[in-house]
Amino acid sequence: MLRHAASFRILLWEGALHALVCPPEVMAGQLDRLMGLMGMTSVSFGIVPLGAPLRITPKHGFWIFDEERVVVETINTELHLESADDVTLYGRVWDLLNESALHDAAARRLLGRARVALG
């Protein structure tokens, strides 16, 4: 069986880099892991900065898998959406949010600031 190479497109809101939902040392490790992802050729990593103009308001977290399935995280459940219309809709939402994201060196600076802020 021939498998395609995996690639990942990640977008985070800058506020998530500063929300302490775990002990600071755990958060520091998570930020370090995110920094490590940035150099990988299979990963596109962007951060939507605080104050960025947005063409759409973020509603909830979601993941798009292989352009075939979307997993939406809500407060009490995960939704698994597999219709082509749903996948297309979430792809457009991702594209709109990505327009406001910083990538590469600018995203690395935001991660670095969040890491320094932890002490």
Backbone torsions as a table, in degrees:
resi	resn	phi	psi	omega
1	MET	NA	130.3	179.8
2	LEU	-94.0	125.8	178.8
3	ARG	-110.9	143.4	177.0
4	HIS	-80.3	155.8	178.0
5	ALA	-70.8	136.1	-179.9
6	ALA	-77.0	142.2	171.5
7	SER	-135.7	151.0	-174.4
8	PHE	-130.7	133.7	174.1
9	ARG	-115.8	118.9	-174.4
10	ILE	-120.2	132.6	172.0
11	LEU	-126.3	134.6	175.1
12	LEU	-128.1	150.7	171.0
13	TRP	-85.5	138.4	-177.1
14	GLU	-55.7	-35.1	179.3
15	GLY	-57.8	-31.1	179.2
16	ALA	-65.5	-23.5	179.6
17	LEU	-74.1	-15.8	-175.8
18	HIS	-114.5	-7.6	-179.2
19	ALA	-76.9	114.4	-177.5
20	LEU	-88.0	83.0	177.5
21	VAL	-94.0	7.2	179.0
22	CYS	-151.8	170.1	178.0
23	PRO	-59.6	148.2	-177.0
24	PRO	-53.4	-37.0	-179.0
25	GLU	-68.1	-31.9	176.1
26	VAL	-70.7	-43.3	178.1
27	MET	-61.9	-39.7	177.9
28	ALA	-59.0	-42.7	177.7
29	GLY	-63.3	-39.8	178.6
30	GLN	-65.4	-42.4	178.2
31	LEU	-64.1	-38.8	177.1
32	ASP	-62.1	-41.0	179.1
33	ARG	-64.2	-42.1	177.7
34	LEU	-61.7	-41.2	178.3
35	MET	-60.2	-39.5	179.1
36	GLY	-66.1	-29.6	178.5
37	LEU	-67.7	-26.8	-170.5
38	MET	-64.3	-24.7	-180.0
39	GLY	-91.2	-2.9	-175.5
40	MET	-79.4	135.1	-177.9
41	THR	-69.2	-22.3	-178.1
42	SER	-89.8	2.9	-175.8
43	VAL	-122.4	128.4	168.8
44	SER	-106.1	119.9	-172.5
45	PHE	-124.0	125.1	178.2
46	GLY	-133.6	152.3	176.9
47	ILE	-124.3	127.1	175.2
48	VAL	-85.7	111.1	-174.3
49	PRO	-73.9	154.5	172.5
50	LEU	-57.3	138.1	178.2
51	GLY	82.2	0.1	179.6
52	ALA	-69.9	139.1	173.6
53	PRO	-68.3	134.0	-178.4
54	LEU	-121.0	139.7	175.6
55	ARG	-87.1	-10.8	179.0
56	ILE	-149.5	145.2	178.7
57	THR	-88.6	133.9	176.7
58	PRO	-64.6	138.2	-178.7
59	LYS	-108.2	-41.0	-175.1
60	HIS	-167.2	165.0	177.6
61	GLY	-75.2	148.2	176.0
62	PHE	-154.2	157.9	178.5
63	TRP	-128.8	138.9	175.4
64	ILE	-112.3	123.3	-178.1
65	PHE	-108.5	118.7	173.8
66	ASP	51.6	28.9	-179.4
67	GLU	53.5	26.5	-178.5
68	GLU	-124.5	-23.0	-173.4
69	ARG	-148.5	141.9	175.9
70	VAL	-118.4	134.0	173.0
71	VAL	-112.3	122.6	-178.8
72	VAL	-109.1	129.5	179.1
73	GLU	-99.5	123.8	174.3
74	THR	-115.3	-177.1	-179.4
75	ILE	-59.6	-40.3	-172.2
76	ASN	-120.5	3.1	-178.7
77	THR	-162.5	170.2	169.0
78	GLU	-113.7	135.1	175.8
79	LEU	-103.1	136.5	177.1
80	HIS	-112.4	111.4	-175.7
81	LEU	-110.2	127.2	-175.6
82	GLU	-125.4	-0.7	179.5
83	SER	-73.4	148.0	-179.9
84	ALA	-59.2	-36.6	179.0
85	ASP	-63.6	-42.2	179.0
86	ASP	-65.5	-44.4	-179.7
87	VAL	-62.8	-41.9	178.1
88	THR	-63.8	-44.0	179.4
89	LEU	-59.6	-49.2	-179.8
90	TYR	-67.5	-30.5	173.8
91	GLY	-63.4	-40.6	177.0
92	ARG	-66.3	-41.0	177.5
93	VAL	-61.0	-44.9	179.0
94	TRP	-59.5	-45.6	-180.0
95	ASP	-60.3	-42.1	179.6
96	LEU	-64.6	-41.9	178.2
97	LEU	-68.4	-37.4	-179.5
98	ASN	-64.2	-27.6	177.3
99	GLU	-58.8	-29.4	-177.6
100	SER	-95.7	-2.7	-174.4
101	ALA	-83.5	152.1	170.9
102	LEU	-98.9	143.9	-178.6
103	HIS	-128.0	172.6	172.2
104	ASP	53.6	-128.6	-173.2
105	ALA	-61.2	-37.8	-179.5
106	ALA	-66.1	-41.1	176.9
107	ALA	-67.7	-38.4	178.3
108	ARG	-60.7	-39.2	178.1
109	ARG	-63.6	-41.7	178.1
110	LEU	-62.8	-42.4	176.6
111	LEU	-62.6	-42.8	179.7
112	GLY	-61.8	-41.9	178.2
113	ARG	-62.7	-42.1	179.0
114	ALA	-63.3	-38.8	180.0
115	ARG	-66.6	-43.1	178.5
116	VAL	-64.0	-38.3	-178.9
117	ALA	-62.4	-24.6	178.3
118	LEU	-72.4	-21.6	-179.9
119	GLY	93.3	NA	NA
